[in-house]
Amino acid sequence: MELQEEQKKQKRWSKEIQLLNHYGLKSAIHYYLFDFDVKYLGKTYYIHTFSGGQNNKEILILLHGYGGSNLHYSKAYGKLIEQFKVYSIDLPGMGYSSKSDIKMDSFEEAMEFFMGTISKLIMGLCPNQQVTLIGHSFGGFIAAHLLVRFPKLFKRLILLSPAGTTYYTKEQIIQNQNFSQASFLRRKFIEYVKDLWEGVIAIPQYLNNHFLGKQLIKVYLRKRMHLKGNEYDLWKSYIDEMLELPEGSEKSLCLFFHFPIYAKDHNSIESILSENMNQIKNIPISFYFGDQDWMDHQGAINLNFYQNINLRIINDAGHQLNFENPQGVVQAIIQDMFQQ
C-alpha cells in the first residue's frame, strides 16, 4: 500500500515538474520540491512546497488563489528566484498538500486551520527571520489575516487582486445579491450556484464530478488562463491529476464568503487592517490589481490614505495578473521591495 501511494505521489510530482520545465525551470538546478510537516491540533499535515533562489536573499512566501496550487506563480518563478529566496506553497488542504483529517464546519474552524498550519510552516522554514508575504485572490485574504494575527513574522505584505477586500454591510450584500434584472436563464443559473454555495461544497471536486463542470474547467484554462497548445495540455493533465485527490480545505471558500465573494461580518481585509492598524502601521502593505480586473478593490482605495498602504494597477492584466502579466507583477514587487 505504501509503495502504491509513493508511486502515485511520484506520478503527481512528475506532472508538476513537466510544467515547471515548460517554463524553463529545472529540478535541482533552479528549484526543489518537498513536503514540509507541521503539527496542528495533535495531527500532522504536510504542506507541499516549491523552493528556489539563494538562501542569503530576502525571503518571499507565496500563497496561491482558491482551488489552485503553487504553480499559479510558475510564470513568475524564473525572475523571482533571481532576486529572492522563494517558498511557494500549496495551501494546506489544497493542491498536493495534505487532504485528510481536515475538519472545518465554520468560519472560525477554517480560519484557525490556515492560521495554525501556515504560521508553523513559516516559523519552521524561516526561524528568527521576518519574511515578505504575498497572496493572490483567496490566498490574499488568508495572507491579510496572517499579518494581523502574527505581525512579528512579516516585514511586508503584498496582495495580488485579493478576495474579500471591501467591507459591506449585510444590507449592502443582500442588495448586491439581487439579480432580478438578469435574464431568466442567467438568473436561474445564479440561483442554482448560490444554493450550492450556501450548502458549503468543495467547488473544484463538485465541478470535476459533473460533465458541465468539467467543461467549465476547460473553458477556465483556455479563456481565463489563456492557455493553448502544449501549455494547455500540460496544465490540463496536471489539474486532472490534482482533482483526483479527495477534498481537503476547499469548503473554506463558502465559509469565508457570502456568495459570490463578499467577506462575512467584519472579516474583510479593509476591516481587519483598519482595526489592527496600530500593530501593523510600520509594515508596508501593497495592493496590486489588474487594469482589467473584475475583483472588487474599493476597500483598497479606502485604505490607501494610510501611510504604509499603497495601491498599484498592473497593466495588461485581469484577476490572474501573476499569470497574465508576470513581468509586470515581478517588476512591481522588486520596486516595492527595494525602494526602502
N, C-alpha and C positions, 0 to 999 in steps of 0.2 A: 504493500500500500504506500509506504513512504517513497519507494522508488518511483511508483506511478506519479505521485504528487510532484516529485522532483523533476520528472520528465515533462510534466505539464507546465511547471514553472519555467523550465528552460525554453519550452516552445513559446510561451508568452514573452519572455525576455528577448527571444530572437526577433519577434515582430518589432519590438521597441528598438533594438539595435539596428535593424534594417532601415527604419525610418530615420534614425539619427545619422546613419551612414548616407542616406539620401541627401541630408543637409550638410555633408562634408565632415562629419564628426566621427572619429574612430575610437572605438572602445579601448581603454587602457593607454591611449595616447592623449586624447582630448578630455576624456571623462571616465568615470566609474559609476556603475550602478550597484546599489546594495540595499538591503533591508535593515532598518535601524529599529531595535526593540525598545519599547517604552512600557512601563507598568502604570496601569490606571485602574483604580478600584479593585486591586488584587488580581487583575488579569494582565497578560502580556499581549501587546499589539505590535505588529511590525509595520513600519512606515517605509514604503518604497521610495528611494531617494536617488536622484541624479546629482553627482558631484563633479565639478570642473573648475579649473583655474588654480592659481598658485596659492599656497597656504598663507603667504605673507601679505596678501591683498585684502582690501576691505571685503567684508562678508555680506552677501546678499542671500536672504531666504525668500524663495518664490512660492506663492500659493496660487494654484490654478482656479478656474471657474467651475461651476456646477457640472457634475457628470463627466468632467474631463480628467486630465492627468498632467503630469509634469511636461509631457510632450507638447502641450499647447504653448510652451515657450520655446519650442525647438528651433524656430527660425531666428530667434534672438540669441541662442546659446553661443554661437561662434564669436560674436562681438563681445558679449558679456564676459565670457571666460578669459578674454584677452585683458580685461581691465579689473576683474573682481574674482574673489573666491565665491563660487555659486553652489548653493544647496537648493535644489528644486524638488519638491516632494509631491507624491500622490497623496492628496488629503486623506487622513485616517478614514477608512471605510469606503474609499473610492479608488478608482484606477486599479493598481496592482497591490495596494496596501491591504492589511487585514480586513476581512469582511465578516468574520464570525464573532459571536458573543457581544454584539453591539446592541444595547438597549436604549432606545430613545422614543418616548411617548409624549414628550412635552418640550416646549422651547427650552426650559431650564436643563433638562437632561441632555438635549442635543448640544447646547452651548457648552455645558460643562465638559462633555466628551471632547470637543475640539480644543477647548482651552487647556484641559489637563494633558492631553496627548501631545499637542504641538509645542506647548511650553517646555515639556520634558525633553522633546527632541532637540529644541534649540539649546537648552542648557546642557544637554549631553554632547551635542556636536560642537558647541562653541562655549565651553566653560570659561567663566570670568571675562567674557567679551561681549560688547554691545554690537548688534547687527542691524543692518537695514532690512526692513520687512517690506516685501512687495506682494500685493494681492490683486488678482483680476476678478471682476464681477462678484460671484459668490465668495471667492477667496479674498476679495477686498473687504467684504462685510466681516468675515472672520478675522482678517488682519486688524481692522479697526478695533474690534473687541479685544483682541490680544494686546494691543497697545495700551488701552486704558486699564486692563487687568494687570499687566506686567510691564509698566513703563520703563523700569530699570534695565530691561533686556534690550531695549532698542535705542538706536541713535537717530533713526529716520524712518518715516513711513511713506510709501508711495502706493497710491491706489489707482489702478487702471480700470476705468469705467466700472466702479464698484456698484453692486446691487444694494438697494436699501439706503441710499444716501439721504433722501429727503424725509423730513418728519411730516406726517399728515395726521390730522385728527380722524377719529372714527367716522365722523360725518363726511369729511372730505373723501375718505376711502370709499364709502358707500356711494357717494356721488360719482366718483371716478369709475366705479364698477357698473355704472348704468350704461348698458349697450343697447338701449331700446331703439335708438336711431339707426342701428346697423341693419343690414339686410336680413331677411328671415333665416336663410341658411347660415350666415355668419353668426347670427345671434344664437341659434341652436347649437352651433359648434362651440361657441364660447361658454354657453351654459353647461354643456357636456364636460368640457375641460375643467370648469370651475367646480363642478360636483366631484370630479376625480380628485382635484387638488384638495378640497375640503375633507375628502376621505383619507388624506395623508398617505400617498402612494410613493413608491420608488419609481420615479418617472422614466429613467433610462431603461430599466428592466421591463416596465409596462410596455413601452414602445417596442422593445425588441421581441415581445411575445405576441404582437399583433401585426398583421400584414400591413395595414396602413401606417402603423408606427415604424416599421422597417423602411417604408418608402420615405417617411419624413426624415429619417436618419440620413438616407441617401441625398435627399434634397438639401439638408443642412450642410453636408460635406461639400456639395457642389456649389450651392448658392451662397451660403454664409461664410464658408472657409475657402471658397473659390478654388477648389481642387479639381484637377483633371489629369488624365493620362496615368502614368506610373505612380505619381504622387497620390492620386485618388485611390488607386489600387492598394498601395501600402497602408494608407490611413484606414481604408475600409476593412482590410484584413486585421489590422491592429485593434480597431474598435469592436469588430465581431468577436475577437478573442477576449477582449475585456468584458463584453456584455454576456459572455458565457458564465462568468463568475456570479455567485449569488449576490443579492442586495446586501449593502452594508449600512452606510450612513446617508443614503440618498433621500430618505424620507425627511431629512432635516430641512430641505427647501420649503416644504409645505408647513413645517413647524415654525420656521423663522419668519415667513412672509405671508401676508394676505394675498390672494390672487389679484393681479398677476405677479406683482413684485413689490408690494408695499410692506415695509418693515412693521412688525407688530408693536403696539404700545409705544413706549419711549425708547425703543432699541435701534432706531435709525442711527446712521453714522453721524448725521447732523446733531442728534440729541446727545449721544454719548460723548462726542468730542466737546461739545459746549459744556456739558455738565461736569466734565473732568478736566477742563482747560487748565486749572491751577497746577495740576500734577504733570501735565504734558506740554506746558507752554514753551519749554526750551527744546522741544523735539520738532524738527522741521517735518511738515506734512504736505505732500503734493497730491493733487488730483489730476489725472490725465483722462480726457475724453476725446474720442474721435470727432472730426468735424462733421461726420455723417452718422453720429452715434444716436441710437434710439433710447439709450438708457437715461432716465431722468437725472439731471445734475443740478437742479435748483438748490438742493441742500449744500452743494459745494460752493455755489455762488453766494449763498447766505453766510457761509463760514469764511469766505475769502477776506473779510476785514480783519481777521486775527493775524497778528504779525508773523506767526510761524506757519501759516497755511497759504499755499498758492495753488492756482488753477491753470493748467495748460491744456490747449487744444492741439491735438495731433492731426496734421493734415492727411488727406487721402486715406482715411480710416473710419470704420464704424465701431461697433461694440467690440469686435475681435481685433482691437488695434494692435496687440502684440503679435498677431498673425498677419494682419493686413498691411501694416507698415512697421515691421520690426526695427528697421533702421531708424525711423523717426522716434520710436519709443526708446531705443538704446541711446540715441543722441541726447534725448531729454533727461534720461537717468544720469548719464555722465555729467551733463551740465549741472544738474541738481546736486549730485554727489560731490563735485569738485569745486563748486562755487564758494564754499565756506572752508 
